[in-house]
Amino acid sequence: ATVITNLFSAIPYIGQTLVEWAWGGFSVDNPTLTRFFALHFLLPFMIAGITIIHLMFL
């Protein structure tokens, strides 16, 4: 999680703020892992929903 979130720090002006927001603090800890687990669980369902909506409007 550290490597991926540190990519945010390359964004000028707001990078460090984004990293701290993604981490839920000043380092990778339990809130970070909880957020990433939730994202990895929900992302396939969101993609499937968007795909279904897209296919309905074709």
PDB file of N, CA, C and O in Angstrom:
ATOM      1  N   ALA A   1       0.832  -1.195   0.000  1.00  0.00           N
ATOM      2  CA  ALA A   1       0.000   0.000   0.000  1.00  0.00           C
ATOM      3  C   ALA A   1       0.871   1.252   0.000  1.00  0.00           C
ATOM      4  O   ALA A   1       0.467   2.283  -0.538  1.00  0.00           O
ATOM      5  N   THR A   2       2.040   1.178   0.585  1.00  0.00           N
ATOM      6  CA  THR A   2       2.899   2.361   0.673  1.00  0.00           C
ATOM      7  C   THR A   2       3.368   2.816  -0.703  1.00  0.00           C
ATOM      8  O   THR A   2       3.375   4.012  -0.992  1.00  0.00           O
ATOM      9  N   VAL A   3       3.759   1.875  -1.550  1.00  0.00           N
ATOM     10  CA  VAL A   3       4.285   2.240  -2.867  1.00  0.00           C
ATOM     11  C   VAL A   3       3.204   2.918  -3.700  1.00  0.00           C
ATOM     12  O   VAL A   3       3.458   3.950  -4.322  1.00  0.00           O
ATOM     13  N   ILE A   4       2.017   2.357  -3.719  1.00  0.00           N
ATOM     14  CA  ILE A   4       0.928   2.916  -4.520  1.00  0.00           C
ATOM     15  C   ILE A   4       0.518   4.286  -3.999  1.00  0.00           C
ATOM     16  O   ILE A   4       0.344   5.218  -4.783  1.00  0.00           O
ATOM     17  N   THR A   5       0.364   4.419  -2.699  1.00  0.00           N
ATOM     18  CA  THR A   5      -0.077   5.704  -2.156  1.00  0.00           C
ATOM     19  C   THR A   5       1.003   6.765  -2.271  1.00  0.00           C
ATOM     20  O   THR A   5       0.688   7.952  -2.360  1.00  0.00           O
ATOM     21  N   ASN A   6       2.267   6.368  -2.271  1.00  0.00           N
ATOM     22  CA  ASN A   6       3.331   7.360  -2.433  1.00  0.00           C
ATOM     23  C   ASN A   6       3.365   7.944  -3.843  1.00  0.00           C
ATOM     24  O   ASN A   6       3.976   8.991  -4.058  1.00  0.00           O
ATOM     25  N   LEU A   7       2.727   7.291  -4.795  1.00  0.00           N
ATOM     26  CA  LEU A   7       2.616   7.872  -6.131  1.00  0.00           C
ATOM     27  C   LEU A   7       1.808   9.167  -6.082  1.00  0.00           C
ATOM     28  O   LEU A   7       2.036  10.073  -6.883  1.00  0.00           O
ATOM     29  N   PHE A   8       0.865   9.256  -5.144  1.00  0.00           N
ATOM     30  CA  PHE A   8       0.083  10.488  -4.977  1.00  0.00           C
ATOM     31  C   PHE A   8       0.970  11.661  -4.584  1.00  0.00           C
ATOM     32  O   PHE A   8       0.669  12.807  -4.919  1.00  0.00           O
ATOM     33  N   SER A   9       2.049  11.386  -3.884  1.00  0.00           N
ATOM     34  CA  SER A   9       2.903  12.476  -3.402  1.00  0.00           C
ATOM     35  C   SER A   9       3.624  13.191  -4.543  1.00  0.00           C
ATOM     36  O   SER A   9       4.182  14.268  -4.337  1.00  0.00           O
ATOM     37  N   ALA A  10       3.620  12.613  -5.734  1.00  0.00           N
ATOM     38  CA  ALA A  10       4.249  13.258  -6.889  1.00  0.00           C
ATOM     39  C   ALA A  10       3.380  14.371  -7.466  1.00  0.00           C
ATOM     40  O   ALA A  10       3.846  15.150  -8.298  1.00  0.00           O
ATOM     41  N   ILE A  11       2.128  14.455  -7.037  1.00  0.00           N
ATOM     42  CA  ILE A  11       1.224  15.501  -7.532  1.00  0.00           C
ATOM     43  C   ILE A  11       1.589  16.808  -6.832  1.00  0.00           C
ATOM     44  O   ILE A  11       1.623  16.866  -5.603  1.00  0.00           O
ATOM     45  N   PRO A  12       1.861  17.851  -7.605  1.00  0.00           N
ATOM     46  CA  PRO A  12       2.257  19.124  -6.986  1.00  0.00           C
ATOM     47  C   PRO A  12       1.151  19.703  -6.100  1.00  0.00           C
ATOM     48  O   PRO A  12      -0.036  19.558  -6.394  1.00  0.00           O
ATOM     49  N   TYR A  13       1.549  20.344  -5.039  1.00  0.00           N
ATOM     50  CA  TYR A  13       0.709  21.098  -4.102  1.00  0.00           C
ATOM     51  C   TYR A  13      -0.182  20.228  -3.214  1.00  0.00           C
ATOM     52  O   TYR A  13      -0.206  20.431  -2.000  1.00  0.00           O
ATOM     53  N   ILE A  14      -0.916  19.266  -3.781  1.00  0.00           N
ATOM     54  CA  ILE A  14      -1.873  18.509  -2.973  1.00  0.00           C
ATOM     55  C   ILE A  14      -1.441  17.070  -2.729  1.00  0.00           C
ATOM     56  O   ILE A  14      -2.169  16.310  -2.090  1.00  0.00           O
ATOM     57  N   GLY A  15      -0.271  16.684  -3.225  1.00  0.00           N
ATOM     58  CA  GLY A  15       0.172  15.297  -3.143  1.00  0.00           C
ATOM     59  C   GLY A  15       0.284  14.763  -1.731  1.00  0.00           C
ATOM     60  O   GLY A  15      -0.235  13.688  -1.428  1.00  0.00           O
ATOM     61  N   GLN A  16       0.957  15.501  -0.867  1.00  0.00           N
ATOM     62  CA  GLN A  16       1.145  15.032   0.507  1.00  0.00           C
ATOM     63  C   GLN A  16      -0.187  14.935   1.248  1.00  0.00           C
ATOM     64  O   GLN A  16      -0.388  14.027   2.054  1.00  0.00           O
ATOM     65  N   THR A  17      -1.084  15.863   0.977  1.00  0.00           N
ATOM     66  CA  THR A  17      -2.410  15.826   1.598  1.00  0.00           C
ATOM     67  C   THR A  17      -3.178  14.592   1.142  1.00  0.00           C
ATOM     68  O   THR A  17      -3.852  13.948   1.946  1.00  0.00           O
ATOM     69  N   LEU A  18      -3.082  14.258  -0.141  1.00  0.00           N
ATOM     70  CA  LEU A  18      -3.740  13.057  -0.655  1.00  0.00           C
ATOM     71  C   LEU A  18      -3.179  11.787  -0.020  1.00  0.00           C
ATOM     72  O   LEU A  18      -3.926  10.863   0.299  1.00  0.00           O
ATOM     73  N   VAL A  19      -1.868  11.749   0.158  1.00  0.00           N
ATOM     74  CA  VAL A  19      -1.241  10.577   0.773  1.00  0.00           C
ATOM     75  C   VAL A  19      -1.739  10.405   2.203  1.00  0.00           C
ATOM     76  O   VAL A  19      -2.112   9.301   2.601  1.00  0.00           O
ATOM     77  N   GLU A  20      -1.746  11.477   2.971  1.00  0.00           N
ATOM     78  CA  GLU A  20      -2.211  11.387   4.360  1.00  0.00           C
ATOM     79  C   GLU A  20      -3.689  11.018   4.419  1.00  0.00           C
ATOM     80  O   GLU A  20      -4.104  10.286   5.317  1.00  0.00           O
ATOM     81  N   TRP A  21      -4.491  11.514   3.472  1.00  0.00           N
ATOM     82  CA  TRP A  21      -5.914  11.166   3.443  1.00  0.00           C
ATOM     83  C   TRP A  21      -6.089   9.685   3.118  1.00  0.00           C
ATOM     84  O   TRP A  21      -6.898   9.006   3.749  1.00  0.00           O
ATOM     85  N   ALA A  22      -5.334   9.175   2.133  1.00  0.00           N
ATOM     86  CA  ALA A  22      -5.442   7.768   1.749  1.00  0.00           C
ATOM     87  C   ALA A  22      -4.973   6.855   2.872  1.00  0.00           C
ATOM     88  O   ALA A  22      -5.537   5.782   3.086  1.00  0.00           O
ATOM     89  N   TRP A  23      -3.929   7.290   3.595  1.00  0.00           N
ATOM     90  CA  TRP A  23      -3.417   6.486   4.698  1.00  0.00           C
ATOM     91  C   TRP A  23      -4.318   6.541   5.920  1.00  0.00           C
ATOM     92  O   TRP A  23      -4.324   5.607   6.721  1.00  0.00           O
ATOM     93  N   GLY A  24      -5.063   7.597   6.074  1.00  0.00           N
ATOM     94  CA  GLY A  24      -5.865   7.764   7.282  1.00  0.00           C
ATOM     95  C   GLY A  24      -5.011   8.216   8.445  1.00  0.00           C
ATOM     96  O   GLY A  24      -5.407   8.043   9.598  1.00  0.00           O
ATOM     97  N   GLY A  25      -3.866   8.784   8.180  1.00  0.00           N
ATOM     98  CA  GLY A  25      -2.939   9.252   9.209  1.00  0.00           C
ATOM     99  C   GLY A  25      -1.604   9.562   8.563  1.00  0.00           C
ATOM    100  O   GLY A  25      -1.528   9.921   7.388  1.00  0.00           O
ATOM    101  N   PHE A  26      -0.549   9.417   9.356  1.00  0.00           N
ATOM    102  CA  PHE A  26       0.775   9.755   8.849  1.00  0.00           C
ATOM    103  C   PHE A  26       1.590   8.541   8.437  1.00  0.00           C
ATOM    104  O   PHE A  26       2.739   8.682   8.019  1.00  0.00           O
ATOM    105  N   SER A  27       1.013   7.351   8.546  1.00  0.00           N
ATOM    106  CA  SER A  27       1.706   6.138   8.117  1.00  0.00           C
ATOM    107  C   SER A  27       0.672   5.076   7.758  1.00  0.00           C
ATOM    108  O   SER A  27      -0.509   5.207   8.081  1.00  0.00           O
ATOM    109  N   VAL A  28       1.134   4.022   7.086  1.00  0.00           N
ATOM    110  CA  VAL A  28       0.247   2.912   6.749  1.00  0.00           C
ATOM    111  C   VAL A  28      -0.074   2.174   8.037  1.00  0.00           C
ATOM    112  O   VAL A  28       0.820   1.714   8.746  1.00  0.00           O
ATOM    113  N   ASP A  29      -1.358   2.069   8.326  1.00  0.00           N
ATOM    114  CA  ASP A  29      -1.793   1.426   9.562  1.00  0.00           C
ATOM    115  C   ASP A  29      -3.122   0.724   9.291  1.00  0.00           C
ATOM    116  O   ASP A  29      -3.492   0.528   8.134  1.00  0.00           O
ATOM    117  N   ASN A  30      -3.826   0.352  10.323  1.00  0.00           N
ATOM    118  CA  ASN A  30      -5.088  -0.364  10.194  1.00  0.00           C
ATOM    119  C   ASN A  30      -6.118   0.382   9.346  1.00  0.00           C
ATOM    120  O   ASN A  30      -6.762  -0.254   8.513  1.00  0.00           O
ATOM    121  N   PRO A  31      -6.311   1.697   9.510  1.00  0.00           N
ATOM    122  CA  PRO A  31      -7.287   2.378   8.646  1.00  0.00           C
ATOM    123  C   PRO A  31      -6.942   2.278   7.157  1.00  0.00           C
ATOM    124  O   PRO A  31      -7.834   2.170   6.315  1.00  0.00           O
ATOM    125  N   THR A  32      -5.655   2.313   6.839  1.00  0.00           N
ATOM    126  CA  THR A  32      -5.232   2.201   5.440  1.00  0.00           C
ATOM    127  C   THR A  32      -5.620   0.844   4.878  1.00  0.00           C
ATOM    128  O   THR A  32      -6.192   0.756   3.792  1.00  0.00           O
ATOM    129  N   LEU A  33      -5.313  -0.202   5.611  1.00  0.00           N
ATOM    130  CA  LEU A  33      -5.607  -1.546   5.135  1.00  0.00           C
ATOM    131  C   LEU A  33      -7.105  -1.776   5.034  1.00  0.00           C
ATOM    132  O   LEU A  33      -7.561  -2.456   4.115  1.00  0.00           O
ATOM    133  N   THR A  34      -7.878  -1.224   5.960  1.00  0.00           N
ATOM    134  CA  THR A  34      -9.334  -1.345   5.906  1.00  0.00           C
ATOM    135  C   THR A  34      -9.886  -0.649   4.674  1.00  0.00           C
ATOM    136  O   THR A  34     -10.757  -1.192   3.995  1.00  0.00           O
ATOM    137  N   ARG A  35      -9.394   0.539   4.379  1.00  0.00           N
ATOM    138  CA  ARG A  35      -9.854   1.272   3.194  1.00  0.00           C
ATOM    139  C   ARG A  35      -9.511   0.523   1.915  1.00  0.00           C
ATOM    140  O   ARG A  35     -10.344   0.422   1.014  1.00  0.00           O
ATOM    141  N   PHE A  36      -8.298  -0.002   1.827  1.00  0.00           N
ATOM    142  CA  PHE A  36      -7.900  -0.710   0.615  1.00  0.00           C
ATOM    143  C   PHE A  36      -8.663  -2.023   0.465  1.00  0.00           C
ATOM    144  O   PHE A  36      -9.001  -2.412  -0.653  1.00  0.00           O
ATOM    145  N   PHE A  37      -8.940  -2.713   1.573  1.00  0.00           N
ATOM    146  CA  PHE A  37      -9.732  -3.942   1.504  1.00  0.00           C
ATOM    147  C   PHE A  37     -11.139  -3.628   1.022  1.00  0.00           C
ATOM    148  O   PHE A  37     -11.669  -4.331   0.162  1.00  0.00           O
ATOM    149  N   ALA A  38     -11.752  -2.581   1.564  1.00  0.00           N
ATOM    150  CA  ALA A  38     -13.101  -2.193   1.142  1.00  0.00           C
ATOM    151  C   ALA A  38     -13.112  -1.812  -0.335  1.00  0.00           C
ATOM    152  O   ALA A  38     -14.028  -2.185  -1.067  1.00  0.00           O
ATOM    153  N   LEU A  39     -12.104  -1.073  -0.771  1.00  0.00           N
ATOM    154  CA  LEU A  39     -12.019  -0.682  -2.178  1.00  0.00           C
ATOM    155  C   LEU A  39     -11.900  -1.910  -3.080  1.00  0.00           C
ATOM    156  O   LEU A  39     -12.576  -1.991  -4.106  1.00  0.00           O
ATOM    157  N   HIS A  40     -11.055  -2.854  -2.709  1.00  0.00           N
ATOM    158  CA  HIS A  40     -10.866  -4.046  -3.526  1.00  0.00           C
ATOM    159  C   HIS A  40     -12.091  -4.949  -3.503  1.00  0.00           C
ATOM    160  O   HIS A  40     -12.302  -5.720  -4.439  1.00  0.00           O
ATOM    161  N   PHE A  41     -12.899  -4.868  -2.459  1.00  0.00           N
ATOM    162  CA  PHE A  41     -14.129  -5.652  -2.398  1.00  0.00           C
ATOM    163  C   PHE A  41     -15.233  -5.006  -3.225  1.00  0.00           C
ATOM    164  O   PHE A  41     -15.955  -5.699  -3.941  1.00  0.00           O
ATOM    165  N   LEU A  42     -15.372  -3.678  -3.135  1.00  0.00           N
ATOM    166  CA  LEU A  42     -16.477  -2.982  -3.789  1.00  0.00           C
ATOM    167  C   LEU A  42     -16.224  -2.664  -5.261  1.00  0.00           C
ATOM    168  O   LEU A  42     -17.172  -2.570  -6.040  1.00  0.00           O
ATOM    169  N   LEU A  43     -14.980  -2.499  -5.646  1.00  0.00           N
ATOM    170  CA  LEU A  43     -14.661  -2.093  -7.012  1.00  0.00           C
ATOM    171  C   LEU A  43     -15.231  -3.033  -8.082  1.00  0.00           C
ATOM    172  O   LEU A  43     -15.778  -2.530  -9.063  1.00  0.00           O
ATOM    173  N   PRO A  44     -15.138  -4.361  -7.957  1.00  0.00           N
ATOM    174  CA  PRO A  44     -15.732  -5.228  -8.992  1.00  0.00           C
ATOM    175  C   PRO A  44     -17.240  -5.048  -9.125  1.00  0.00           C
ATOM    176  O   PRO A  44     -17.770  -5.112 -10.234  1.00  0.00           O
ATOM    177  N   PHE A  45     -17.939  -4.824  -8.015  1.00  0.00           N
ATOM    178  CA  PHE A  45     -19.384  -4.613  -8.080  1.00  0.00           C
ATOM    179  C   PHE A  45     -19.713  -3.290  -8.765  1.00  0.00           C
ATOM    180  O   PHE A  45     -20.669  -3.207  -9.536  1.00  0.00           O
ATOM    181  N   MET A  46     -18.925  -2.264  -8.486  1.00  0.00           N
ATOM    182  CA  MET A  46     -19.149  -0.975  -9.136  1.00  0.00           C
ATOM    183  C   MET A  46     -18.883  -1.081 -10.638  1.00  0.00           C
ATOM    184  O   MET A  46     -19.640  -0.538 -11.442  1.00  0.00           O
ATOM    185  N   ILE A  47     -17.819  -1.774 -11.015  1.00  0.00           N
ATOM    186  CA  ILE A  47     -17.508  -1.953 -12.435  1.00  0.00           C
ATOM    187  C   ILE A  47     -18.614  -2.750 -13.119  1.00  0.00           C
ATOM    188  O   ILE A  47     -19.023  -2.416 -14.231  1.00  0.00           O
ATOM    189  N   ALA A  48     -19.102  -3.807 -12.459  1.00  0.00           N
ATOM    190  CA  ALA A  48     -20.183  -4.610 -13.039  1.00  0.00           C
ATOM    191  C   ALA A  48     -21.442  -3.767 -13.217  1.00  0.00           C
ATOM    192  O   ALA A  48     -22.107  -3.862 -14.249  1.00  0.00           O
ATOM    193  N   GLY A  49     -21.774  -2.946 -12.230  1.00  0.00           N
ATOM    194  CA  GLY A  49     -22.953  -2.090 -12.333  1.00  0.00           C
ATOM    195  C   GLY A  49     -22.839  -1.090 -13.466  1.00  0.00           C
ATOM    196  O   GLY A  49     -23.788  -0.895 -14.226  1.00  0.00           O
ATOM    197  N   ILE A  50     -21.697  -0.466 -13.580  1.00  0.00           N
ATOM    198  CA  ILE A  50     -21.478   0.501 -14.664  1.00  0.00           C
ATOM    199  C   ILE A  50     -21.520  -0.203 -16.019  1.00  0.00           C
ATOM    200  O   ILE A  50     -22.041   0.351 -16.987  1.00  0.00           O
ATOM    201  N   THR A  51     -20.978  -1.414 -16.095  1.00  0.00           N
ATOM    202  CA  THR A  51     -21.006  -2.172 -17.348  1.00  0.00           C
ATOM    203  C   THR A  51     -22.435  -2.523 -17.739  1.00  0.00           C
ATOM    204  O   THR A  51     -22.802  -2.406 -18.908  1.00  0.00           O
ATOM    205  N   ILE A  52     -23.243  -2.951 -16.778  1.00  0.00           N
ATOM    206  CA  ILE A  52     -24.644  -3.285 -17.060  1.00  0.00           C
ATOM    207  C   ILE A  52     -25.399  -2.053 -17.546  1.00  0.00           C
ATOM    208  O   ILE A  52     -26.148  -2.126 -18.520  1.00  0.00           O
ATOM    209  N   ILE A  53     -25.207  -0.933 -16.875  1.00  0.00           N
ATOM    210  CA  ILE A  53     -25.865   0.309 -17.303  1.00  0.00           C
ATOM    211  C   ILE A  53     -25.411   0.688 -18.707  1.00  0.00           C
ATOM    212  O   ILE A  53     -26.218   1.102 -19.538  1.00  0.00           O
ATOM    213  N   HIS A  54     -24.133   0.545 -18.962  1.00  0.00           N
ATOM    214  CA  HIS A  54     -23.600   0.870 -20.286  1.00  0.00           C
ATOM    215  C   HIS A  54     -24.232  -0.021 -21.356  1.00  0.00           C
ATOM    216  O   HIS A  54     -24.629   0.464 -22.415  1.00  0.00           O
ATOM    217  N   LEU A  55     -24.323  -1.319 -21.080  1.00  0.00           N
ATOM    218  CA  LEU A  55     -24.888  -2.247 -22.057  1.00  0.00           C
ATOM    219  C   LEU A  55     -26.374  -1.999 -22.281  1.00  0.00           C
ATOM    220  O   LEU A  55     -26.874  -2.215 -23.385  1.00  0.00           O
ATOM    221  N   MET A  56     -27.077  -1.555 -21.265  1.00  0.00           N
ATOM    222  CA  MET A  56     -28.504  -1.259 -21.415  1.00  0.00           C
ATOM    223  C   MET A  56     -28.727  -0.085 -22.355  1.00  0.00           C
ATOM    224  O   MET A  56     -29.737  -0.043 -23.058  1.00  0.00           O
ATOM    225  N   PHE A  57     -27.808   0.862 -22.382  1.00  0.00           N
ATOM    226  CA  PHE A  57     -27.975   2.048 -23.210  1.00  0.00           C
ATOM    227  C   PHE A  57     -27.356   1.909 -24.601  1.00  0.00           C
ATOM    228  O   PHE A  57     -27.341   2.872 -25.368  1.00  0.00           O
ATOM    229  N   LEU A  58     -26.849   0.726 -24.932  1.00  0.00           N
ATOM    230  CA  LEU A  58     -26.300   0.528 -26.283  1.00  0.00           C
ATOM    231  C   LEU A  58     -27.412   0.426 -27.308  1.00  0.00           C
ATOM    232  O   LEU A  58     -27.141   0.259 -28.497  1.00  0.00           O
TER     233      LEU A  58
END
